[in-house]
């Protein structure tokens, strides 16, 4: 309820900078993008998250003008983009391969977009210097792209894409080509630059971690449709479907049917678990109808003794993966199914000392999981 | 012994390929009038060569034909390569691909004969071309050289990241600007090497030129061939040596420009 209000307030305060209305793209018999309606607001950092073939890149290419929608309307800043060529749109793109011009220096690469506008030589010079300063490449103006590292190329691509002060910047897997360490630094840098420039960013990525850290809002895509839109936390903690729960992060999913219902709780009967799960709220749905229950591995506690928790199942640890900051346990429950449990390693010494073949109780509270339509 | 095997084999291979040319070059500096007898070092046949109006005329014709047909072949071959690489699948694309590259493997006799038949048929129906002259040789050379250019440019275009073009479009460049700012600099080495290749092929060609040439438009290879048939004179050796030099320079430059690392690693 709060979310709906908040979104409404946001809508009222600002007109969306991008409006997609029933946008569809077909390649022959394949529908890559399927009737997407989406509003993105000025200054937002919006992430389109999806696996390969989910249509996210096609959607991005339609925004930049390299593909034309088969159906529907794309409106950017109040102007219908139908028939508007890529070089006439108030939109710039940062390509996954960066697509720097190999025969031009860093300076010329960044200046390229400015030189296509009516700027004097001095203005171009000043603006390029400013952009290179923003991405901390002041000393690299005379280099050619092949003389730069991957991270530097990425920053040149960003500076070049921002040079024309677009109303909208599209980023195709902006961190995809960087190694893990560099990626973490760059993520924060990218968000900082986005905030400074005030430009609306639309990021396409298949990497959920990237989407989580960058985005104000995430749109999860599956087979050409946006299946859920929300803030990172909402998407993670309140997934709307099995697909989203499974796609974002790790999850234990159980098929259940609605059993006994009380004032402030519901009991789900699970075939898989050969038991019942207690959920701390009412569920819309007739008793006996099928639902899915999703519980994140980190929401589950492991103990040697019974804790009399809301939900508790005993089992045997089959496998332990030590990841440094946390450990992943695979617990074979008495019903035979596997439960993934992760525990943060808060202390240097292992307190519980749980290991293979230990008998444990896995427990979680009645508010820890999510009930999803099956 | 084992250490010597590879150099020995390489030497024999090179000898097999280049001994005839080397002997030709050596004998071009022969003092004697007899081609087969060494009579001491001299450059007199080179002097003789440049006094021969027939050879000089033919050389001029060959160079003109080479330059014009190489240029035309680069333009047409580049267009063909673009169609092959950049256009989405269309009806008959496979056929077009095959037909563009067919002249590479077509026997020259057939190419020459078919062009001759075409020119004769055109003349009798349209009245053009009137007879056969330099023009018909240029057309003939352009058609087969185009195939080589198309293949060279095609390979360069395939290597080119299409998003570089899109990036230029995205940054506000019109398609025409994109061509001059981004595509042309990228494929320039291929264009130059394609041109050199076409020029060399045109300069070398005897068979096709023989079919489609007319009186007064004998190319250099044709003149050499007719001279040799009347008895080998040593000035032909000198001429051949010069041609080997020109062709070798052309091939060398073409290979150098096509080296993929050429534009990337300058430092």
Interface residues (C-beta under 8 A of the other chain):
Chain A: X64 X66 X85 X86 X87 X88 X91 X92 X93 X95 X96 X97 X99 X100 X101 X102 X103 X112 X113 X116 X117 X144 X146 X147 X160 X161 X163 X164
Chain B: X161 X163 X164 X166 X167 X168 X169 X170 X171 X172 X173 X174 X177 X181 X182 X185 X186 X263 X264 X265 X266 X267
